[in-house]
């Protein structure tokens, strides 16, 4: 994201801590794949583009210590609670006051601090929701191109698929995300996943 031009005289005067920090930043600028999982607790709101071309609000919260994600899709009343350590996905229907539990889709999950696998191409730097990010392109299993703009801390800020907008962050806050928000609301009852189709 940031490029540091370091000369020999400057390096000679840097403390080990500062030198290490700059080395990490330089390594990030030459890495072949991005960090794709947040390394910090974060609260991000997005504008998501639906198949009908309409814009829908979404809110994503992440607990970095416990690898837990909450995604609120306010237009549908659904909440997705994912616990990657427990391999658990819960889809909550706030309108029906129900939820269904299944295994988390974590076969491609990269833990915080580990870079993504696969083939990626680094693109240009950008700024989204007042945050710096770097564009990365890759190809999905159907051979279609996808572009993602990730911050250096692994937070996704922008995504397009074959040039079509998917999501764009509009607000960003690094704030602690407590365990209570990653639980199903009290009074809701679990239903079998097969019943969701009826």
C-alpha positions as CSV (number, residue, x, y, z in Angstrom):
1,X,0.0,0.0,0.0
2,X,2.8,2.4,1.0
3,X,6.1,2.3,-0.7
4,X,9.1,3.3,1.3
5,X,12.3,4.4,-0.4
6,X,15.1,3.8,2.1
7,X,18.6,5.1,1.7
8,X,21.7,3.8,3.5
9,X,22.1,6.8,5.8
10,X,18.5,6.7,7.0
11,X,18.7,3.0,7.7
12,X,21.8,3.5,9.8
13,X,20.0,5.8,12.1
14,X,16.8,3.8,12.5
15,X,16.1,1.8,15.7
16,X,15.5,-1.9,15.3
17,X,11.8,-1.5,15.9
18,X,11.4,1.1,13.2
19,X,13.6,-0.8,10.8
20,X,11.5,-3.9,11.3
21,X,8.2,-2.0,10.8
22,X,9.5,-0.5,7.6
23,X,10.8,-3.9,6.4
24,X,7.3,-5.4,7.1
25,X,5.7,-2.6,5.0
26,X,8.2,-3.1,2.2
27,X,7.5,-6.9,2.3
28,X,3.8,-6.1,2.0
29,X,4.4,-4.0,-1.1
30,X,6.2,-6.9,-2.8
31,X,4.0,-9.8,-1.6
32,X,2.5,-12.1,-4.3
33,X,-0.8,-12.6,-2.5
34,X,-2.9,-10.5,-0.1
35,X,-4.0,-10.9,3.5
36,X,-7.7,-11.7,3.1
37,X,-8.8,-12.1,6.7
38,X,-8.9,-9.1,9.1
39,X,-6.2,-8.9,11.7
40,X,-8.0,-6.4,13.9
41,X,-11.5,-6.1,15.4
42,X,-13.5,-4.1,12.8
43,X,-17.0,-2.8,12.0
44,X,-17.6,-2.1,8.3
45,X,-20.7,-1.1,6.5
46,X,-21.0,-1.8,2.8
47,X,-23.2,-1.0,-0.1
48,X,-23.8,-4.3,-1.8
49,X,-25.1,-4.5,-5.4
50,X,-27.8,-7.2,-5.9
51,X,-28.5,-9.2,-9.0
52,X,-31.3,-6.7,-9.8
53,X,-28.8,-3.8,-9.8
54,X,-30.2,-2.3,-6.6
55,X,-28.0,-1.2,-3.7
56,X,-28.5,-3.0,-0.4
57,X,-26.8,-2.1,2.9
58,X,-24.8,-4.7,4.8
59,X,-22.8,-4.5,8.0
60,X,-19.8,-6.7,8.8
61,X,-18.2,-7.1,12.2
62,X,-15.2,-9.2,13.0
63,X,-13.5,-10.4,16.2
64,X,-9.9,-11.1,15.3
65,X,-9.0,-13.0,18.5
66,X,-11.8,-15.6,18.1
67,X,-12.1,-15.6,14.3
68,X,-15.8,-14.7,14.4
69,X,-17.8,-12.8,11.8
70,X,-21.2,-11.2,11.9
71,X,-22.9,-10.1,8.7
72,X,-26.2,-8.2,8.9
73,X,-28.2,-8.0,5.7
74,X,-30.8,-5.4,6.9
75,X,-32.9,-5.5,3.7
76,X,-33.7,-9.2,4.2
77,X,-33.7,-9.4,8.0
78,X,-31.0,-12.1,7.9
79,X,-27.9,-12.3,10.0
80,X,-25.0,-14.7,9.3
81,X,-22.9,-15.6,12.3
82,X,-19.7,-17.5,11.4
83,X,-17.3,-19.0,13.9
84,X,-14.2,-20.2,12.0
85,X,-12.6,-21.8,15.0
86,X,-15.7,-23.9,15.8
87,X,-16.5,-24.5,12.1
88,X,-20.0,-23.2,12.7
89,X,-22.3,-21.1,10.5
90,X,-25.6,-19.8,11.9
91,X,-28.2,-18.1,9.7
92,X,-30.6,-16.0,11.8
93,X,-34.0,-14.9,10.4
94,X,-34.9,-11.9,12.6
95,X,-38.4,-11.7,11.1
96,X,-39.3,-15.4,11.8
97,X,-37.2,-15.4,15.0
98,X,-35.5,-18.6,14.0
99,X,-32.0,-19.7,13.1
100,X,-30.4,-22.7,11.3
101,X,-26.9,-24.1,12.0
102,X,-24.5,-25.8,9.6
103,X,-20.7,-26.1,9.1
104,X,-18.8,-23.0,8.2
105,X,-17.6,-22.8,4.6
106,X,-14.0,-22.5,5.6
107,X,-12.1,-24.7,3.2
108,X,-10.5,-21.6,1.7
109,X,-10.2,-19.8,5.1
110,X,-6.8,-18.1,5.7
111,X,-6.2,-17.4,9.4
112,X,-5.4,-13.8,10.3
113,X,-1.8,-13.0,9.5
114,X,-1.6,-15.7,6.8
115,X,-1.6,-14.7,3.1
116,X,-4.1,-16.1,0.7
117,X,-3.2,-19.1,-1.4
118,X,-3.7,-19.3,-5.2
119,X,-2.8,-17.1,-8.1
120,X,-3.2,-13.3,-7.5
121,X,-2.1,-10.3,-9.5
122,X,-1.3,-7.1,-7.6
123,X,-3.0,-3.9,-9.0
124,X,-3.1,-0.3,-8.1
125,X,-3.4,1.4,-4.7
126,X,-6.8,2.9,-3.9
127,X,-8.7,4.6,-1.1
128,X,-12.1,3.4,0.0
129,X,-14.1,4.5,3.1
130,X,-11.1,6.7,4.0
131,X,-8.8,3.6,4.2
132,X,-5.9,2.7,1.9
133,X,-6.2,-0.6,0.1
134,X,-4.6,-2.5,-2.8
135,X,-6.4,-4.0,-5.7
136,X,-5.8,-7.7,-6.3
137,X,-7.3,-9.7,-9.2
138,X,-7.8,-13.5,-9.3
139,X,-9.8,-16.0,-11.3
140,X,-12.7,-18.0,-9.9
141,X,-13.4,-21.7,-10.6
142,X,-15.6,-20.6,-13.6
143,X,-12.8,-18.7,-15.1
144,X,-14.2,-15.3,-14.4
145,X,-12.1,-12.4,-13.2
146,X,-12.6,-11.0,-9.7
147,X,-11.1,-7.8,-8.3
148,X,-10.7,-7.2,-4.5
149,X,-9.3,-4.2,-2.7
150,X,-7.8,-5.3,0.6
151,X,-6.3,-3.1,3.3
152,X,-2.9,-4.3,4.5
153,X,-4.6,-5.6,7.7
154,X,-6.7,-8.0,5.6
155,X,-10.0,-6.0,5.6
156,X,-11.9,-6.2,2.4
157,X,-13.1,-2.8,1.2
158,X,-14.2,-3.2,-2.4
159,X,-15.0,-6.2,-4.7
160,X,-16.1,-6.5,-8.3
161,X,-16.8,-9.7,-10.4
162,X,-16.2,-9.5,-14.2
163,X,-16.3,-5.7,-13.8
164,X,-19.7,-5.8,-12.0
165,X,-19.7,-4.1,-8.6
166,X,-20.4,-6.4,-5.7
167,X,-19.6,-4.5,-2.5
168,X,-18.0,-1.2,-1.5
169,X,-17.3,-0.1,2.1
170,X,-18.8,3.2,3.1
171,X,-17.8,3.3,6.8
172,X,-14.9,1.7,8.7
173,X,-14.2,1.6,12.4
174,X,-11.6,-0.4,14.3
175,X,-13.5,-1.0,17.5
176,X,-13.6,-4.0,19.9
177,X,-16.3,-6.5,18.9
178,X,-17.5,-8.4,22.0
179,X,-18.6,-12.0,22.1
180,X,-22.3,-11.1,22.7
181,X,-22.9,-9.9,19.1
182,X,-21.9,-13.3,17.7
183,X,-24.6,-15.2,19.5
184,X,-28.2,-15.9,18.3
185,X,-30.7,-13.5,20.0
186,X,-32.4,-14.8,23.1
187,X,-35.9,-16.2,22.4
188,X,-35.1,-17.4,18.9
189,X,-35.4,-21.1,18.1
190,X,-33.4,-23.4,15.9
191,X,-35.0,-25.1,12.9
192,X,-33.7,-27.7,10.5
193,X,-31.9,-26.3,7.5
194,X,-34.2,-28.3,5.1
195,X,-37.2,-26.3,6.3
196,X,-35.7,-23.1,4.8
197,X,-36.7,-24.3,1.3
198,X,-40.4,-24.4,2.2
